[in-house]
């Protein structure tokens, strides 16, 4: 009997865990090669996980709604006795390791000083490292996860308690010279007292957040905790773009079968400016700045539920206006109809959100980790503006739009952020109203 371990695939560079939504097979069931074994969800998209081998399911290691770290073994399959190495989905094929006497979890190796058998996910270890939590303290944290494992919620609760509780709790009459370290440790590791249930008065309706809203909320909180956000603002006169699009959109759709929205036009300008300021298109890995040579533009898109998702236009810098229009329309339609694939939301290097779609003049968007900047486009409105002419200043009615750029101040200084944003505004204002399509 050759038992093959199926592990949780990696769904993107910023995704460290996924939630089990549904098992399509149970122990004893036959499964074919590439047949869907389970559905999973991340904070970006729902996905199907196929079986990497044909055989009989012998064991499922997680239940529905369990949060599973990337790389953890989720199921075992009897491949029929053939001599095979431990297999994994394509996304983690190289990372999976052969089964030994004890299960191996590639994505979450226990640090050298840890001699116990307790498993910690990469996310938990990451948080422990950032918060200065020793392995000894980590061992003392009560785990609410599968088999008593410490979840992200467990360690964040521990961190919050450590911040809010006094470092030393001792009676007032205790001499100053008395040892305090044991008391401090006890205070840190003391379980939190049950919180009183909040009582709501008046006419209220309580709605529990759906799964995606919970994931989005967590993603946003983590982004703010990770990156010191700074937001710069500017405005652009987009009158030439508005008039050109009004004139061209009919013939454009007739010729190419695609609606011409403002989005691909704006993307052209943004891509040109990213080429001028490549540090905007990067991520941070410890003390290393990873500059991305590919320009993959994420476009924040509203789902039918009201939640937002960010599908990605891959290699956007290699596409002309027609190609960008096709990709923008295809991804927007897929999002509206819940047809996005996991790959559609991966690999983004810079994100654009159009808050003007909902009538907002401007916004202060939250960075889509692990990127370092996000650009918000406000609503286009007619306003009286002072125009410089050869005969002097005049007041004219112009189509104006505010732009705002939120950026990670660890990497992007104010001068770089403001220069990039000004460059985008200039690109939009210098749009050629006589260009052909």
ZASE-598863 format. One record per residue (C-alpha): residue in one letter; x, y negated, z. Coordinates in Angstrom, 3 decimals. Layout:
<selums>
(selum A; (X; Y; Z))
...
</selums>
This chain:
<selums>
(selum X; (0.000; 0.000; 0.000))
(selum X; (1.480; -3.360; -1.093))
(selum X; (0.062; -6.216; 0.952))
(selum X; (0.312; -9.658; -0.632))
(selum X; (-0.008; -12.872; 1.381))
(selum X; (-2.061; -15.657; -0.171))
(selum X; (-1.010; -19.074; 1.152))
(selum X; (-2.686; -22.481; 1.179))
(selum X; (-1.513; -24.282; -1.983))
(selum X; (-0.052; -27.781; -1.959))
(selum X; (-2.641; -30.137; -3.482))
(selum X; (-0.510; -33.281; -3.675))
(selum X; (2.602; -34.847; -2.168))
(selum X; (0.668; -36.671; 0.581))
(selum X; (-1.650; -33.777; 1.473))
(selum X; (-0.474; -31.596; 4.343))
(selum X; (-3.677; -29.691; 5.132))
(selum X; (-7.036; -28.664; 3.699))
(selum X; (-10.399; -27.554; 5.071))
(selum X; (-11.922; -24.173; 4.223))
(selum X; (-15.362; -24.784; 2.696))
(selum X; (-16.427; -21.311; 1.587))
(selum X; (-15.035; -17.797; 1.205))
(selum X; (-16.164; -16.090; -2.005))
(selum X; (-14.803; -12.725; -0.874))
(selum X; (-14.867; -10.795; 2.388))
(selum X; (-12.582; -8.029; 3.707))
(selum X; (-13.152; -4.891; 1.620))
(selum X; (-14.196; -6.812; -1.514))
(selum X; (-12.414; -6.357; -4.823))
(selum X; (-10.811; -9.491; -6.277))
(selum X; (-9.444; -9.987; -9.787))
(selum X; (-6.350; -11.899; -10.815))
(selum X; (-7.184; -15.656; -10.934))
(selum X; (-10.684; -15.034; -9.573))
(selum X; (-11.819; -17.707; -7.111))
(selum X; (-11.212; -16.522; -3.562))
(selum X; (-12.251; -19.623; -1.608))
(selum X; (-13.215; -23.294; -1.889))
(selum X; (-11.194; -25.902; -0.016))
(selum X; (-11.441; -29.645; 0.543))
(selum X; (-8.910; -32.403; 1.112))
(selum X; (-9.464; -36.116; 1.644))
(selum X; (-9.275; -36.497; -2.132))
(selum X; (-11.253; -33.727; -3.817))
(selum X; (-12.791; -30.268; -3.436))
(selum X; (-10.960; -27.405; -5.180))
(selum X; (-11.114; -23.683; -5.847))
(selum X; (-8.223; -21.431; -4.833))
(selum X; (-7.764; -18.418; -7.120))
(selum X; (-6.280; -15.087; -6.141))
(selum X; (-2.695; -14.631; -7.305))
(selum X; (-3.126; -10.852; -7.624))
(selum X; (-5.783; -8.247; -8.271))
(selum X; (-6.659; -5.926; -5.415))
(selum X; (-8.762; -5.509; -2.287))
(selum X; (-9.112; -8.240; 0.319))
(selum X; (-7.874; -6.813; 3.619))
(selum X; (-7.911; -9.865; 5.907))
(selum X; (-9.116; -13.475; 6.066))
(selum X; (-7.075; -15.495; 8.548))
(selum X; (-9.273; -18.610; 8.754))
(selum X; (-12.955; -19.328; 9.127))
(selum X; (-15.160; -21.838; 7.301))
(selum X; (-14.470; -25.428; 8.463))
(selum X; (-11.001; -24.513; 9.774))
(selum X; (-8.308; -27.064; 8.896))
(selum X; (-5.340; -25.184; 7.428))
(selum X; (-1.787; -26.521; 6.920))
(selum X; (-0.279; -26.290; 3.463))
(selum X; (1.832; -23.132; 3.101))
(selum X; (0.059; -21.170; 5.845))
(selum X; (-1.077; -17.624; 5.031))
(selum X; (-4.866; -17.714; 4.576))
(selum X; (-5.634; -14.191; 3.363))
(selum X; (-4.034; -10.818; 2.682))
(selum X; (-4.739; -8.647; -0.353))
(selum X; (-3.883; -4.993; -0.992))
(selum X; (-2.432; -5.101; -4.503))
(selum X; (-2.691; -1.331; -4.906))
(selum X; (0.711; -0.133; -3.767))
(selum X; (2.808; -1.738; -6.500))
(selum X; (6.144; -3.064; -5.332))
(selum X; (5.543; -6.806; -5.417))
(selum X; (7.013; -9.800; -3.699))
(selum X; (4.732; -11.929; -1.576))
(selum X; (2.760; -14.059; -4.006))
(selum X; (1.135; -17.485; -3.830))
(selum X; (-0.824; -19.801; -6.113))
(selum X; (1.275; -21.504; -8.794))
(selum X; (1.542; -24.720; -6.789))
(selum X; (3.488; -22.927; -4.032))
(selum X; (4.917; -19.905; -5.847))
(selum X; (8.512; -20.825; -5.037))
(selum X; (7.728; -21.721; -1.445))
(selum X; (6.065; -18.442; -0.391))
(selum X; (8.144; -15.852; 1.456))
(selum X; (7.921; -12.025; 1.718))
(selum X; (5.913; -10.576; 4.556))
(selum X; (7.964; -9.199; 7.436))
(selum X; (7.010; -7.793; 10.764))
(selum X; (5.577; -11.192; 11.702))
(selum X; (3.749; -13.562; 9.297))
(selum X; (5.976; -16.243; 7.759))
(selum X; (4.703; -19.797; 7.320))
(selum X; (6.917; -21.621; 4.858))
(selum X; (5.393; -25.062; 5.256))
(selum X; (5.805; -25.237; 9.014))
(selum X; (9.114; -23.791; 10.181))
(selum X; (9.499; -23.989; 13.939))
(selum X; (12.439; -26.176; 14.951))
(selum X; (15.591; -24.485; 16.154))
(selum X; (15.115; -25.169; 19.847))
(selum X; (11.685; -23.552; 19.831))
(selum X; (11.865; -19.965; 20.978))
(selum X; (8.142; -19.274; 21.389))
(selum X; (5.753; -17.792; 18.881))
(selum X; (3.397; -20.752; 18.651))
(selum X; (2.782; -22.131; 15.147))
(selum X; (2.866; -25.883; 14.411))
(selum X; (1.719; -27.421; 11.140))
(selum X; (4.022; -29.842; 9.275))
(selum X; (1.638; -32.683; 10.123))
(selum X; (1.794; -31.951; 13.859))
(selum X; (5.592; -31.695; 13.770))
(selum X; (5.759; -34.955; 11.829))
(selum X; (3.665; -36.771; 14.430))
(selum X; (5.694; -35.240; 17.258))
(selum X; (8.916; -36.492; 15.671))
(selum X; (7.603; -40.017; 15.151))
(selum X; (6.195; -40.247; 18.673))
(selum X; (9.293; -38.808; 20.360))
(selum X; (7.456; -35.748; 21.715))
(selum X; (9.885; -33.009; 22.698))
(selum X; (9.264; -29.365; 21.893))
(selum X; (8.862; -28.699; 25.614))
(selum X; (6.047; -31.256; 25.793))
(selum X; (4.550; -29.937; 22.562))
(selum X; (4.303; -26.497; 24.135))
(selum X; (2.179; -27.943; 26.956))
(selum X; (-0.457; -29.545; 24.723))
(selum X; (-3.705; -27.515; 24.801))
(selum X; (-4.577; -26.330; 21.299))
(selum X; (-8.132; -26.226; 19.974))
(selum X; (-7.232; -24.766; 16.574))
(selum X; (-7.202; -21.211; 15.317))
(selum X; (-5.436; -18.903; 17.815))
(selum X; (-4.889; -21.841; 20.148))
(selum X; (-2.838; -23.869; 17.674))
(selum X; (-2.294; -27.574; 18.207))
(selum X; (-4.304; -29.580; 15.668))
(selum X; (-3.738; -33.139; 14.534))
(selum X; (-6.610; -34.222; 16.782))
(selum X; (-4.979; -32.509; 19.777))
(selum X; (-1.634; -34.258; 19.381))
(selum X; (-3.183; -37.661; 18.619))
(selum X; (-5.311; -37.317; 21.755))
(selum X; (-2.149; -36.506; 23.700))
(selum X; (-0.386; -39.566; 22.257))
(selum X; (-3.327; -41.810; 23.115))
(selum X; (-3.430; -40.502; 26.694))
(selum X; (0.303; -40.999; 27.083))
(selum X; (-0.008; -44.621; 25.977))
(selum X; (-2.999; -45.474; 28.171))
(selum X; (-1.931; -43.608; 31.325))
(selum X; (0.710; -45.077; 33.667))
(selum X; (4.179; -43.667; 33.153))
(selum X; (4.430; -42.998; 36.924))
(selum X; (1.502; -42.291; 39.177))
(selum X; (2.428; -42.259; 42.865))
(selum X; (0.930; -43.354; 46.194))
(selum X; (1.653; -46.936; 47.204))
(selum X; (3.353; -45.841; 50.426))
(selum X; (5.785; -43.556; 48.601))
(selum X; (9.389; -44.741; 49.046))
(selum X; (11.024; -46.272; 46.000))
(selum X; (13.874; -43.794; 46.191))
(selum X; (11.581; -40.814; 45.862))
(selum X; (11.954; -38.804; 42.646))
(selum X; (9.357; -39.886; 40.091))
(selum X; (10.139; -37.780; 37.027))
(selum X; (7.947; -34.790; 37.949))
(selum X; (5.044; -37.131; 38.687))
(selum X; (5.475; -38.829; 35.337))
(selum X; (5.451; -35.518; 33.504))
(selum X; (2.315; -34.479; 35.318))
(selum X; (0.635; -37.750; 34.442))
(selum X; (1.530; -37.407; 30.798))
(selum X; (0.225; -33.886; 30.502))
(selum X; (-2.884; -34.338; 32.621))
(selum X; (-5.978; -33.417; 30.571))
(selum X; (-8.186; -36.378; 29.807))
(selum X; (-11.266; -36.756; 31.958))
(selum X; (-14.502; -36.102; 30.070))
(selum X; (-15.698; -39.280; 28.431))
(selum X; (-19.202; -40.380; 29.413))
(selum X; (-21.683; -40.064; 26.590))
(selum X; (-22.449; -43.431; 25.003))
(selum X; (-26.043; -44.464; 25.517))
(selum X; (-27.690; -46.455; 22.744))
(selum X; (-30.616; -48.734; 23.483))
(selum X; (-33.188; -50.213; 21.161))
(selum X; (-34.340; -48.978; 17.791))
(selum X; (-31.345; -47.098; 16.336))
(selum X; (-30.683; -44.277; 13.906))
(selum X; (-27.636; -42.050; 14.395))
(selum X; (-26.132; -40.557; 11.234))
(selum X; (-23.225; -38.146; 11.453))
(selum X; (-20.470; -38.841; 8.936))
(selum X; (-20.255; -36.280; 6.158))
(selum X; (-17.052; -34.310; 5.664))
(selum X; (-15.586; -36.576; 2.992))
(selum X; (-16.310; -39.733; 4.990))
(selum X; (-14.489; -38.208; 7.972))
(selum X; (-11.507; -37.379; 5.769))
(selum X; (-11.464; -40.853; 4.213))
(selum X; (-11.655; -42.454; 7.657))
(selum X; (-8.715; -40.388; 8.847))
(selum X; (-6.742; -41.211; 5.679))
(selum X; (-7.311; -44.939; 6.179))
(selum X; (-6.325; -44.874; 9.860))
(selum X; (-3.142; -42.962; 9.066))
(selum X; (-2.242; -45.438; 6.312))
(selum X; (-2.546; -48.405; 8.667))
(selum X; (-0.525; -46.538; 11.289))
(selum X; (2.178; -45.677; 8.746))
(selum X; (2.644; -48.914; 6.807))
(selum X; (2.839; -52.490; 8.089))
(selum X; (0.343; -54.067; 5.684))
(selum X; (0.795; -57.538; 4.200))
(selum X; (-1.665; -59.003; 1.674))
(selum X; (-0.911; -61.778; -0.840))
(selum X; (-3.519; -63.604; -2.938))
(selum X; (-3.625; -65.458; -6.238))
(selum X; (-6.163; -66.313; -8.937))
(selum X; (-6.159; -65.953; -12.698))
(selum X; (-7.999; -67.676; -15.523))
(selum X; (-9.324; -64.734; -17.558))
(selum X; (-11.449; -66.778; -19.972))
(selum X; (-9.543; -65.512; -23.025))
(selum X; (-10.061; -61.907; -21.939))
(selum X; (-13.791; -62.405; -21.322))
(selum X; (-14.375; -64.040; -24.704))
(selum X; (-12.239; -61.486; -26.565))
(selum X; (-13.986; -58.525; -24.953))
(selum X; (-17.435; -59.999; -25.645))
(selum X; (-16.493; -60.285; -29.313))
(selum X; (-14.700; -56.949; -29.647))
(selum X; (-16.632; -54.475; -27.471))
(selum X; (-19.290; -53.680; -30.109))
(selum X; (-16.875; -52.952; -32.988))
(selum X; (-14.533; -51.151; -30.570))
(selum X; (-17.227; -48.711; -29.438))
(selum X; (-18.418; -48.190; -33.002))
(selum X; (-14.899; -47.361; -34.214))
(selum X; (-13.612; -45.272; -31.306))
(selum X; (-16.759; -44.063; -29.566))
(selum X; (-15.615; -45.541; -26.249))
(selum X; (-17.021; -48.400; -24.209))
(selum X; (-14.480; -51.173; -23.687))
(selum X; (-14.539; -52.279; -20.051))
(selum X; (-12.245; -54.794; -18.367))
(selum X; (-10.369; -52.051; -16.525))
(selum X; (-8.050; -50.837; -19.331))
(selum X; (-7.325; -54.443; -20.318))
(selum X; (-6.272; -55.218; -16.751))
(selum X; (-4.260; -51.991; -16.595))
(selum X; (-2.209; -53.111; -19.606))
(selum X; (-1.131; -56.254; -17.761))
(selum X; (-0.422; -54.380; -14.516))
(selum X; (1.702; -51.763; -16.291))
(selum X; (3.788; -54.462; -17.986))
(selum X; (4.463; -56.039; -14.594))
(selum X; (5.363; -52.732; -12.925))
(selum X; (8.058; -52.355; -15.591))
(selum X; (9.447; -55.744; -14.493))
(selum X; (9.222; -54.903; -10.771))
(selum X; (9.921; -51.129; -10.476))
(selum X; (10.193; -51.264; -6.664))
(selum X; (6.411; -51.716; -6.562))
(selum X; (6.166; -48.209; -8.038))
(selum X; (7.893; -46.231; -5.289))
(selum X; (7.428; -44.333; -2.041))
(selum X; (9.401; -43.988; 1.175))
(selum X; (10.942; -40.741; 2.400))
(selum X; (12.622; -41.368; 5.740))
(selum X; (15.356; -43.881; 4.946))
(selum X; (15.281; -43.129; 1.220))
(selum X; (13.347; -45.199; -1.315))
(selum X; (11.992; -42.989; -4.097))
(selum X; (11.472; -45.084; -7.235))
(selum X; (9.004; -43.366; -9.562))
(selum X; (9.984; -43.455; -13.228))
(selum X; (6.478; -42.436; -14.305))
(selum X; (3.701; -44.997; -13.939))
(selum X; (0.561; -43.155; -12.819))
(selum X; (-2.263; -45.597; -12.117))
(selum X; (-4.916; -44.624; -9.575))
(selum X; (-8.333; -46.238; -10.008))
(selum X; (-10.568; -46.352; -6.956))
(selum X; (-13.991; -45.101; -8.059))
(selum X; (-17.318; -44.875; -6.245))
(selum X; (-18.972; -41.455; -5.935))
(selum X; (-22.762; -40.982; -5.996))
(selum X; (-22.622; -40.614; -2.190))
(selum X; (-21.065; -44.063; -1.828))
(selum X; (-17.682; -42.611; -0.850))
(selum X; (-14.611; -43.639; -2.830))
(selum X; (-12.160; -41.403; -4.656))
(selum X; (-9.014; -42.277; -6.598))
(selum X; (-8.583; -40.404; -9.905))
(selum X; (-5.226; -40.982; -11.574))
(selum X; (-4.270; -41.904; -15.146))
(selum X; (-1.018; -40.013; -15.689))
(selum X; (1.798; -41.671; -17.682))
(selum X; (-0.327; -44.763; -18.144))
(selum X; (2.683; -46.693; -19.480))
(selum X; (2.777; -44.466; -22.588))
(selum X; (-0.812; -45.235; -23.620))
(selum X; (-2.287; -48.049; -25.682))
(selum X; (-5.629; -49.751; -25.052))
(selum X; (-7.548; -46.965; -26.790))
(selum X; (-5.864; -44.231; -24.771))
(selum X; (-6.368; -46.115; -21.522))
(selum X; (-10.051; -46.663; -22.357))
(selum X; (-10.577; -42.957; -23.021))
(selum X; (-8.919; -41.970; -19.736))
(selum X; (-10.720; -44.627; -17.685))
(selum X; (-14.130; -43.625; -19.047))
(selum X; (-13.479; -39.882; -18.745))
(selum X; (-12.314; -40.072; -15.140))
(selum X; (-15.098; -42.465; -14.120))
(selum X; (-17.727; -40.159; -15.639))
(selum X; (-16.180; -37.098; -13.985))
(selum X; (-16.236; -38.864; -10.615))
(selum X; (-19.874; -39.920; -10.984))
(selum X; (-20.864; -36.348; -11.867))
(selum X; (-18.659; -34.630; -9.233))
(selum X; (-16.599; -33.001; -11.988))
(selum X; (-13.137; -34.169; -10.947))
(selum X; (-10.450; -31.492; -10.713))
(selum X; (-7.752; -31.389; -8.036))
(selum X; (-5.105; -32.442; -10.556))
(selum X; (-7.160; -35.550; -11.450))
(selum X; (-6.425; -37.121; -8.053))
(selum X; (-2.758; -36.190; -7.693))
(selum X; (0.474; -37.924; -8.538))
(selum X; (-0.610; -41.568; -8.329))
(selum X; (2.215; -44.103; -7.998))
(selum X; (0.178; -47.348; -7.843))
(selum X; (-3.522; -47.937; -7.162))
(selum X; (-5.994; -50.534; -8.413))
(selum X; (-9.378; -51.127; -6.790))
(selum X; (-12.020; -53.335; -8.410))
(selum X; (-13.853; -54.908; -5.464))
(selum X; (-15.477; -57.295; -7.930))
(selum X; (-17.700; -54.431; -9.072))
(selum X; (-19.656; -54.938; -5.852))
(selum X; (-19.643; -58.743; -6.067))
(selum X; (-16.692; -59.421; -3.747))
(selum X; (-14.512; -62.442; -4.480))
(selum X; (-11.440; -60.724; -3.033))
(selum X; (-10.375; -58.003; -0.629))
(selum X; (-7.559; -56.738; 1.569))
(selum X; (-7.265; -53.117; 0.404))
(selum X; (-5.578; -50.351; 2.400))
(selum X; (-2.548; -48.704; 0.800))
(selum X; (-3.109; -45.239; -0.666))
(selum X; (-0.270; -43.276; 0.977))
(selum X; (2.488; -42.481; 0.105))
(selum X; (2.403; -45.422; -2.311))
(selum X; (3.655; -48.848; -1.217))
(selum X; (1.142; -51.203; -2.856))
(selum X; (-2.470; -51.516; -3.990))
(selum X; (-4.019; -54.271; -6.117))
(selum X; (-7.602; -55.480; -5.666))
(selum X; (-9.465; -57.259; -8.477))
(selum X; (-12.233; -59.651; -7.474))
(selum X; (-15.415; -60.554; -9.320))
(selum X; (-15.107; -62.764; -12.416))
(selum X; (-16.996; -66.016; -11.852))
(selum X; (-17.404; -69.246; -13.794))
(selum X; (-15.909; -72.215; -11.950))
(selum X; (-15.034; -75.823; -12.809))
(selum X; (-11.255; -76.038; -13.152))
(selum X; (-8.774; -78.829; -13.869))
(selum X; (-7.117; -78.230; -17.237))
(selum X; (-3.980; -79.909; -18.518))
(selum X; (-4.236; -81.167; -22.113))
(selum X; (-2.146; -83.369; -24.365))
(selum X; (-4.568; -86.185; -23.629))
(selum X; (-4.452; -85.702; -19.861))
(selum X; (-6.283; -83.632; -17.265))
(selum X; (-9.886; -82.598; -17.899))
(selum X; (-12.425; -80.483; -16.039))
(selum X; (-13.671; -77.392; -17.847))
(selum X; (-15.774; -74.320; -17.074))
(selum X; (-13.504; -71.281; -16.885))
(selum X; (-13.859; -67.590; -16.015))
(selum X; (-11.784; -67.173; -12.838))
(selum X; (-10.812; -64.072; -10.846))
(selum X; (-9.006; -63.616; -7.531))
(selum X; (-6.364; -60.910; -7.186))
(selum X; (-4.972; -59.554; -3.922))
(selum X; (-2.035; -57.237; -3.356))
(selum X; (-1.582; -55.255; -0.130))
(selum X; (1.927; -53.891; 0.246))
(selum X; (4.110; -51.943; 2.658))
(selum X; (6.350; -54.534; 4.298))
(selum X; (8.964; -51.895; 5.109))
(selum X; (9.797; -51.754; 1.392))
(selum X; (8.159; -54.726; -0.314))
(selum X; (9.162; -58.135; 0.991))
(selum X; (6.910; -61.152; 0.592))
(selum X; (8.980; -62.523; -2.268))
(selum X; (8.692; -59.293; -4.267))
(selum X; (4.985; -58.852; -3.508))
(selum X; (4.131; -62.442; -4.420))
(selum X; (6.325; -62.374; -7.541))
(selum X; (4.672; -59.192; -8.808))
(selum X; (1.188; -60.559; -8.122))
(selum X; (1.962; -63.872; -9.862))
(selum X; (3.353; -61.950; -12.822))
(selum X; (0.089; -60.001; -13.166))
(selum X; (-1.923; -63.241; -13.087))
(selum X; (0.328; -64.767; -15.743))
(selum X; (-0.064; -61.699; -17.965))
(selum X; (-3.841; -61.996; -17.757))
(selum X; (-3.833; -65.719; -18.459))
(selum X; (-1.527; -65.306; -21.460))
(selum X; (-3.785; -62.725; -23.112))
(selum X; (-3.896; -63.274; -26.884))
(selum X; (-7.537; -63.992; -27.847))
(selum X; (-6.700; -63.277; -31.511))
(selum X; (-5.222; -59.811; -30.987))
(selum X; (-6.534; -56.908; -33.032))
(selum X; (-7.646; -53.597; -31.585))
</selums>
